[in-house]
Structures are given as C-alpha cells and as structure tokens.
Amino acid sequence: MIDSLAKRNLLVLSASQAMAFSGMVILATVATLAGRALTDDPSFATLPVAFQFVATMTTTVPASLIMGRIGRRRGFQIGQAIAIAGAILGYLAIVEMHSFWLLCIASFFAGSSSAIVQYYRFAAIEATPADYNAKAVSWVLAGGVVACFLGPVMARETVDLVPSALYAGGYIAYGAFSLIGLVIVSALKIETPTGIGFAAGGRPLGEIVRNPTLIVAVISAMIGYAMMSLIMTATPLAMDICGHSFDLTSTVIQWHVFAMFAPSFFTGTLIRWYGVTVVIMVGCVFTFAAMVVNLSGVEFLHFWFSLFSVGIGWNFMFIGGTTLLAETYAPEEKSKVQALNDLCVFTSSAIASFSSGVLLSAIGWQAVNYAVAIPVMIVFVANLWLHFQRRKQTKKTVYQ
C-alpha cells in the first residue's frame, strides 16, 4: 500500500501528464502539416517534428542533472514555461513571420519541454515503494488517456481558428494546455534531493552500463519509442497523400494516443503477473503487426489499426523498459542512469522522425514500414534471452 502523500503526488503527475500530452498530441497532428505548408521541399515536412526530438535528446541529460539539484517540482515548472514559449513562437511562425525555420525553433522548445515531461514517470517511481513502481509508472502514463480525447478534438476545433493561417490555432491550444499544466504541477510535493548529480555517489557509469539487464531495458524503451515515432510522424502525411481528410487523420491520431495510454491501467498488473520481459515481447508483436497492416493497404482502417497497434506496442515496450531500468541502479545513481536512458531513447526517436519524412518522400510509405522489422526483432530476441536467463537463475536459487 502507499500513503496519502504518494497518492496525491501520483494524481498530480497523472493530471500534469494529461495536460502535457494533450498539447503534444495537437503538435503531432498539425506540426508536419504546418511544416509542409511553410516549405517548398516535401522531404523537409517532418523536420519540425525531428527538431522536437533533437531537442528532447539534447535536453534529457541536463534536465536530469538540474532536477537532481533543484528538485522535480521546480524542474517540471521550468518545463511547462518552455512549452508556453514554444507555443508563442509557433504561432508567430505561422501567423506573423510565415517562417519554416521559426516553426522548427518552436518545435525545439516543445521538444525541450517534452524531455522534462518524460521524467514524470521517474518521479512516480521515486514517490512510491519499490513493489509499486510498475503500477506507479502505469498510472502516471494513464493520464495520457485524457489526451486522446482532448488533443485530437482541440486539433480539429482549432485548425482554422485563425482564418488566414491554417494550423496556428493548434499552437494556441498547445500553449493553453501548457499553462494549465504549469498550474497543476506546482502542487507536486516531492523532497528536493541533496546533491545527486552525474558523478555524485554510486558506481561509475561505465560499470553500470555493463549490466545486461540495463542494456535490454534501454534498447526496449529506445526502439519502442523510435518505431512508434517513425510510423506516427509519417502517418499524417501519408494519409494526406492518399486523399484522406484532416478529420480522418485526427481520428487516427486520437485512437493512436488512446492505445498508447489506455493499457497503462493494467500494464503494471500484467508485468507483475507475467514478468516484464514477456510484456515487452508482446509489445514487439503489436509493433510488428502495425508494420504488416500498413503494408497491406492504405485505406482509413489500415491507418487506424496500424497506429492503434503501434500505440499498444509502445506502451508495453516503454513501460516495460522503464520498469526494467529501475532494477539496475541505486538511488544515488538514478540521475546519470535515467539521463543516459532518455538520451538513447530520444536520440533514436529524433533519427526516426527525420528519417520518416525522407523515406516517405524519397522511396515511399512501404519503406517507412519495412524499416520497423529488424529493430523490433532485436528487442524481441534480447528480451527472450533475458527471460530465460532469469528463469535459469530462479531455478538455481530454488535448488541451492
């Protein structure tokens, strides 16, 4: 059981997650389309989203280390303030400046904020007992279920809010959600750490990363996130090319986000029942299924089922990887290990999101999907190996 303060913190983190991801869903729906409207080169259309992931990648390490000094609440407040600045720049890029590169800078701000938001799940781990970690991560990420309803609805309702500048309304909505998130996260009550930094205490990072469990944890979260980014980033453009309406595109994104976060209500329980490696392997199967469906056709239902399936795959692989990672470090080592993990996750996501636009424009939709096969197979095999290693270790312990 957890105490009332822990429950309160989980509620705050879950609500903050809901606001943050509602804004991110809006950007996922409009950013590539706004980028294409502001550039003459279609291969650059996904560049704003790539800038977002590059920012997340580059902000991950300093965000972790800064929060190791000033605490989670202040760090999360800074994150939401950065998001508000990004929303303002995005609006100006579309309405006033008509500047593709300013839109990319706005996306960089949004990505920096996103890097800080990713630490909500680690804050949940720190706020609860060890045996509650998987469920705590799941419940915080479950706040994203709200985003699947609010985000796409607001994207549809605000797409032409500014009649002379399509998609600018999306950045207004993103800024509003960020402001609400700033208010909510200010209610968080987690003690400020004392001097936990990259080099403070614990084993050297070089020793920690030799742990096979850590390697499997990192590649599970990293590839799960990257493959989701690869498919999701290209989907709005692919649907537009295939003649599907903006309403249908936002509907696909809506159900994708629902699939990303709704399983969080029971992912922690599944991990406890069947083990984290099994859940990650099931996530690989869902992600692979998304690839197969996309390769079978380009009707609305193909796009819908694919993004729904890859959303579930992301949930199982990302929560599973995060839960597995928490087994590999001591409290004094958390900042450097979490920073390394998220650096890997968002580096791969940045590469995937940029590659999706290049692959789509240069080779086609099929190339985007074929790129999923080998990375997902690597994660599946790695977790299968770890699963049998753990079973072997358990049997050895029983017989001793």
C-alpha positions as CSV (number, residue, x, y, z in Angstrom):
1,M,0.0,0.0,0.0
2,I,1.1,3.6,-0.5
3,D,0.4,6.6,1.8
4,S,-1.8,9.6,1.1
5,L,1.1,11.8,0.0
6,A,2.2,9.3,-2.6
7,K,-1.4,9.0,-3.9
8,R,-1.6,12.8,-4.1
9,N,1.7,13.0,-6.0
10,L,0.6,10.3,-8.4
11,L,-2.7,12.2,-9.0
12,V,-0.8,15.5,-9.7
13,L,1.7,13.7,-12.0
14,S,-1.1,12.0,-13.9
15,A,-3.1,15.2,-14.4
16,S,0.1,17.0,-15.4
17,Q,0.8,14.2,-17.9
18,A,-2.7,14.6,-19.3
19,M,-2.2,18.3,-20.0
20,A,1.3,17.9,-21.4
21,F,0.3,15.1,-23.7
22,S,-2.8,16.8,-24.9
23,G,-0.6,19.6,-26.2
24,M,1.8,17.1,-27.7
25,V,-1.0,15.3,-29.5
26,I,-2.0,18.6,-31.1
27,L,1.5,19.1,-32.3
28,A,1.7,15.5,-33.6
29,T,-1.4,16.2,-35.6
30,V,-0.5,19.7,-37.0
31,A,3.2,20.1,-37.0
32,T,4.1,18.1,-40.1
33,L,1.2,19.6,-42.0
34,A,2.2,23.1,-40.9
35,G,5.8,22.4,-41.9
36,R,4.7,21.3,-45.3
37,A,2.6,24.4,-45.7
38,L,5.7,26.6,-45.0
39,T,8.3,24.8,-47.1
40,D,8.6,24.0,-50.8
41,D,10.5,20.8,-50.2
42,P,8.2,17.9,-49.1
43,S,11.1,16.0,-47.7
44,F,11.5,18.8,-45.1
45,A,7.9,18.5,-43.9
46,T,8.7,16.3,-40.9
47,L,11.7,18.5,-40.0
48,P,9.8,20.4,-37.2
49,V,9.0,17.0,-35.6
50,A,12.6,16.0,-36.0
51,F,13.7,19.3,-34.3
52,Q,11.3,18.4,-31.5
53,F,13.0,15.0,-30.9
54,V,16.5,16.5,-31.3
55,A,15.6,19.0,-28.5
56,T,14.3,16.2,-26.4
57,M,17.5,14.3,-26.9
58,T,19.8,17.3,-26.1
59,T,17.8,18.4,-23.1
60,T,17.5,15.0,-21.5
61,V,20.9,14.9,-19.7
62,P,20.9,18.5,-18.4
63,A,17.3,18.2,-17.3
64,S,18.0,15.1,-15.2
65,L,21.1,16.7,-13.6
66,I,19.4,20.0,-13.0
67,M,16.4,18.3,-11.3
68,G,18.9,16.3,-9.3
69,R,19.9,19.7,-7.8
70,I,16.7,21.8,-7.7
71,G,14.1,19.0,-7.4
72,R,11.3,17.6,-9.5
73,R,8.7,20.3,-8.9
74,R,10.9,23.3,-10.0
75,G,12.2,21.3,-12.9
76,F,8.7,20.5,-14.1
77,Q,7.6,24.1,-13.7
78,I,10.5,25.2,-16.0
79,G,9.5,22.5,-18.5
80,Q,6.0,23.9,-18.8
81,A,7.3,27.5,-19.1
82,I,9.5,26.4,-22.0
83,A,6.4,24.8,-23.6
84,I,4.5,28.1,-23.4
85,A,7.4,29.9,-25.1
86,G,7.4,27.3,-27.9
87,A,3.6,27.8,-28.4
88,I,4.1,31.6,-28.8
89,L,7.0,31.0,-31.3
90,G,4.9,28.5,-33.3
91,Y,2.0,31.0,-33.5
92,L,4.3,33.8,-34.7
93,A,6.0,31.5,-37.2
94,I,2.7,30.7,-38.9
95,V,0.7,34.0,-38.5
96,E,3.3,36.8,-38.5
97,M,6.6,35.5,-39.9
98,H,5.5,32.7,-42.3
99,S,8.8,31.2,-41.4
100,F,9.5,27.4,-41.7
101,W,12.7,27.8,-39.6
102,L,11.0,29.7,-36.8
103,L,8.5,26.8,-36.7
104,C,11.4,24.5,-36.3
105,I,12.7,26.6,-33.4
106,A,9.3,26.5,-31.8
107,S,9.4,22.7,-32.1
108,F,12.8,22.7,-30.5
109,F,11.2,24.5,-27.5
110,A,8.4,22.0,-27.4
111,G,10.9,19.1,-27.5
112,S,12.9,20.6,-24.6
113,S,9.7,20.7,-22.6
114,S,8.9,17.2,-23.6
115,A,12.3,16.0,-22.3
116,I,11.4,17.3,-18.9
117,V,7.8,15.8,-19.0
118,Q,9.4,12.4,-19.6
119,Y,10.7,12.5,-16.1
120,Y,7.2,12.4,-14.7
121,R,7.4,8.6,-14.8
122,F,10.7,8.6,-12.8
123,A,9.1,11.0,-10.3
124,A,6.4,8.4,-9.8
125,I,8.9,5.7,-9.1
126,E,10.6,8.0,-6.5
127,A,7.3,8.7,-4.8
128,T,6.2,5.1,-4.3
129,P,7.6,1.9,-2.7
130,A,9.7,-0.4,-4.9
131,D,6.9,-3.0,-5.2
132,Y,4.6,-0.4,-6.6
133,N,6.9,1.0,-9.2
134,A,5.4,-0.6,-12.3
135,K,1.9,0.4,-11.3
136,A,3.0,3.9,-10.4
137,V,4.5,4.4,-13.9
138,S,1.4,2.9,-15.5
139,W,-0.9,5.2,-13.6
140,V,1.0,8.3,-14.4
141,L,1.1,7.4,-18.1
142,A,-2.6,6.6,-17.9
143,G,-3.1,10.4,-17.6
144,G,-2.4,10.3,-21.4
145,V,-5.8,8.7,-21.9
146,V,-7.3,12.2,-21.3
147,A,-5.0,13.4,-24.1
148,C,-6.5,11.0,-26.6
149,F,-9.9,12.8,-26.2
150,L,-8.7,16.4,-25.6
151,G,-5.8,16.6,-28.1
152,P,-7.4,15.5,-31.4
153,V,-10.7,17.3,-30.6
154,M,-8.8,20.5,-29.9
155,A,-6.7,20.0,-33.0
156,R,-9.9,19.7,-35.1
157,E,-11.7,22.6,-33.4
158,T,-8.7,25.0,-33.7
159,V,-7.3,24.0,-37.1
160,D,-8.9,27.1,-38.7
161,L,-9.3,29.2,-35.5
162,V,-7.1,31.8,-37.3
163,P,-8.9,32.0,-40.7
164,S,-5.8,33.5,-42.5
165,A,-3.4,31.0,-41.0
166,L,-4.3,27.3,-41.0
167,Y,-2.9,25.3,-38.1
168,A,-2.0,28.4,-36.0
169,G,-4.9,27.6,-33.7
170,G,-3.2,24.4,-32.7
171,Y,-0.3,26.3,-31.2
172,I,-2.8,28.5,-29.2
173,A,-4.3,25.3,-27.8
174,Y,-0.9,23.8,-27.1
175,G,0.0,27.0,-25.1
176,A,-3.2,26.8,-23.2
177,F,-2.7,23.2,-22.1
178,S,0.9,24.0,-21.1
179,L,-0.3,26.9,-18.9
180,I,-2.9,24.6,-17.2
181,G,-0.1,22.0,-16.7
182,L,2.1,24.6,-15.1
183,V,-0.6,25.3,-12.5
184,I,-1.2,21.6,-11.8
185,V,2.4,20.5,-11.5
186,S,3.1,23.3,-9.0
187,A,1.1,21.3,-6.5
188,L,3.7,18.4,-6.5
189,K,5.3,17.6,-3.2
190,I,8.5,15.6,-3.6
191,E,11.5,16.4,-1.4
192,T,14.4,18.2,-3.2
193,P,17.3,15.8,-3.4
194,T,20.6,16.7,-1.8
195,G,23.5,16.7,-4.2
196,I,22.5,13.9,-6.6
197,G,24.4,14.5,-9.8
198,F,26.1,12.8,-12.7
199,A,29.2,12.0,-10.8
200,A,27.9,12.1,-7.2
201,G,28.0,8.7,-5.5
202,G,27.4,5.2,-6.7
203,R,29.3,3.1,-9.3
204,P,31.0,4.7,-12.3
205,L,28.7,4.8,-15.3
206,G,31.0,2.6,-17.3
207,E,30.5,-0.2,-14.7
208,I,26.7,0.3,-14.6
209,V,26.2,0.0,-18.4
210,R,27.9,-3.4,-18.5
211,N,24.8,-4.8,-16.8
212,P,22.9,-6.9,-19.4
213,T,19.6,-6.0,-17.8
214,L,20.3,-2.3,-18.3
215,I,21.2,-2.9,-21.9
216,V,17.9,-4.8,-22.6
217,A,15.9,-2.1,-20.7
218,V,17.4,0.7,-22.7
219,I,17.0,-0.9,-26.1
220,S,13.4,-1.9,-25.3
221,A,12.4,1.7,-24.5
222,M,14.6,3.1,-27.2
223,I,13.4,1.0,-30.1
224,G,9.8,1.0,-28.9
225,Y,9.7,4.8,-28.9
226,A,11.7,5.1,-32.2
227,M,9.5,2.8,-34.1
228,M,6.3,4.5,-32.8
229,S,7.8,7.9,-33.9
230,L,8.8,6.6,-37.3
231,I,5.3,5.4,-38.1
232,M,3.3,8.1,-36.3
233,T,5.3,11.0,-37.8
234,A,4.8,9.9,-41.4
235,T,1.1,8.9,-41.0
236,P,-0.5,12.4,-41.3
237,L,1.5,13.0,-44.5
238,A,0.8,9.5,-45.9
239,M,-2.9,9.9,-45.2
240,D,-3.0,13.3,-46.9
241,I,-1.1,11.9,-49.9
242,C,-3.7,9.1,-50.1
243,G,-6.6,11.7,-50.1
244,H,-7.9,11.2,-46.5
245,S,-9.3,14.3,-44.8
246,F,-7.8,16.1,-41.8
247,D,-10.8,14.9,-39.7
248,L,-9.9,11.3,-40.5
249,T,-6.2,11.9,-39.8
250,S,-7.0,13.5,-36.4
251,T,-9.3,10.5,-35.6
252,V,-6.5,8.1,-36.4
253,I,-4.1,10.1,-34.1
254,Q,-6.8,10.1,-31.4
255,W,-7.1,6.3,-31.3
256,H,-3.4,6.0,-31.5
257,V,-2.9,8.1,-28.4
258,F,-5.7,6.1,-26.7
259,A,-3.9,2.9,-27.5
260,M,-0.6,4.4,-26.2
261,F,-2.0,5.2,-22.8
262,A,-5.2,3.2,-22.0
263,P,-3.3,-0.1,-21.5
264,S,-1.5,1.8,-18.6
265,F,-4.4,0.9,-16.4
266,F,-3.3,-2.7,-16.4
267,T,0.2,-2.8,-17.8
268,G,1.7,-2.7,-14.3
269,T,-0.5,-5.7,-13.3
270,L,0.5,-7.6,-16.4
271,I,4.1,-7.0,-15.6
272,R,3.5,-8.3,-12.0
273,W,1.7,-11.4,-13.3
274,Y,3.7,-12.5,-16.3
275,G,7.0,-10.7,-15.9
276,V,8.4,-7.6,-17.6
277,T,10.3,-9.4,-20.4
278,V,7.1,-11.2,-21.5
279,V,5.2,-7.9,-21.6
280,I,7.9,-6.2,-23.7
281,M,7.9,-9.2,-26.1
282,V,4.1,-8.8,-26.5
283,G,4.8,-5.1,-27.3
284,C,7.2,-6.2,-30.1
285,V,4.4,-8.4,-31.6
286,F,2.0,-5.4,-31.6
287,T,4.5,-3.1,-33.3
288,F,5.4,-5.8,-35.9
289,A,1.6,-6.2,-36.6
290,A,1.4,-2.4,-37.2
291,M,4.0,-2.8,-40.0
292,V,2.2,-5.7,-41.6
293,V,-1.1,-3.9,-41.6
294,N,0.4,-0.7,-43.2
295,L,2.0,-2.8,-45.9
296,S,-1.4,-4.4,-46.7
297,G,-3.2,-1.3,-47.8
298,V,-3.8,2.5,-47.5
299,E,-7.5,2.7,-46.6
300,F,-8.6,4.5,-43.5
301,L,-8.9,1.3,-41.5
302,H,-5.4,0.3,-42.4
303,F,-4.0,3.5,-40.9
304,W,-6.3,3.3,-37.9
305,F,-5.5,-0.3,-37.0
306,S,-1.8,0.3,-37.6
307,L,-1.5,3.3,-35.3
308,F,-3.7,1.6,-32.7
309,S,-1.5,-1.4,-32.7
310,V,1.8,0.5,-32.6
311,G,0.4,2.5,-29.7
312,I,-0.1,-0.6,-27.6
313,G,3.3,-1.8,-28.6
314,W,4.8,1.5,-27.5
315,N,3.0,1.2,-24.1
316,F,4.3,-2.3,-23.3
317,M,7.8,-1.7,-24.5
318,F,8.2,1.8,-22.9
319,I,6.7,1.0,-19.6
320,G,8.4,-2.4,-19.6
321,G,11.8,-0.8,-20.4
322,T,11.3,1.9,-17.7
323,T,10.4,-0.8,-15.1
324,L,13.3,-2.9,-16.0
325,L,15.7,0.1,-15.8
326,A,14.6,0.8,-12.3
327,E,16.1,-2.6,-11.2
328,T,19.6,-1.6,-12.4
329,Y,20.6,1.4,-10.3
330,A,20.9,2.6,-6.7
331,P,19.2,5.9,-5.5
332,E,22.5,7.8,-5.7
333,E,22.9,6.6,-9.3
334,K,19.5,7.5,-10.7
335,S,20.3,10.9,-12.3
336,K,23.1,9.5,-14.5
337,V,21.3,6.3,-15.4
338,Q,18.0,8.0,-16.2
339,A,19.8,10.6,-18.2
340,L,21.7,8.0,-20.2
341,N,18.4,6.0,-20.9
342,D,16.4,9.0,-22.1
343,L,19.4,10.3,-24.2
344,C,19.4,7.0,-26.0
345,V,15.6,6.9,-26.3
346,F,15.2,10.4,-27.8
347,T,18.3,10.2,-30.0
348,S,16.8,7.2,-31.7
349,S,13.4,9.0,-31.9
350,A,15.0,12.1,-33.4
351,I,16.6,10.0,-36.1
352,A,13.4,8.0,-36.7
353,S,11.2,11.1,-37.0
354,F,13.5,12.8,-39.5
355,S,14.1,9.5,-41.4
356,S,10.3,9.0,-41.8
357,G,9.9,12.1,-43.9
358,V,13.0,11.4,-46.0
359,L,11.9,7.7,-46.6
360,L,8.3,8.7,-47.4
361,S,9.2,11.4,-49.9
362,A,12.2,9.5,-51.5
363,I,11.1,5.9,-51.5
364,G,7.5,5.7,-50.3
365,W,5.2,4.5,-47.5
366,Q,6.3,0.9,-47.7
367,A,9.9,1.9,-47.0
368,V,8.9,3.6,-43.7
369,N,7.2,0.4,-42.6
370,Y,9.9,-2.1,-43.7
371,A,12.3,-0.1,-41.5
372,V,10.5,-1.4,-38.4
373,A,11.2,-5.1,-38.9
374,I,14.9,-5.6,-37.8
375,P,15.0,-3.2,-34.8
376,V,11.8,-4.8,-33.3
377,M,13.2,-8.3,-33.9
378,I,16.4,-7.3,-31.9
379,V,14.3,-6.2,-28.9
380,F,12.3,-9.4,-29.0
381,V,15.4,-11.6,-29.1
382,A,17.1,-9.6,-26.4
383,N,14.1,-10.0,-24.0
384,L,13.7,-13.7,-24.9
385,W,17.3,-14.2,-23.9
386,L,16.9,-12.2,-20.6
387,H,13.7,-14.1,-19.9
388,F,15.4,-17.5,-20.0
389,Q,18.4,-16.1,-18.1
390,R,16.1,-15.1,-15.3
391,R,14.3,-18.4,-15.3
392,K,17.6,-20.2,-15.1
393,Q,18.7,-18.0,-12.2
394,T,15.4,-18.6,-10.4
395,K,15.8,-22.4,-10.7
396,K,19.4,-22.2,-9.5
397,T,18.3,-20.2,-6.4
398,V,15.5,-22.7,-5.6
399,Y,17.8,-25.7,-5.8
400,Q,20.5,-24.1,-3.6
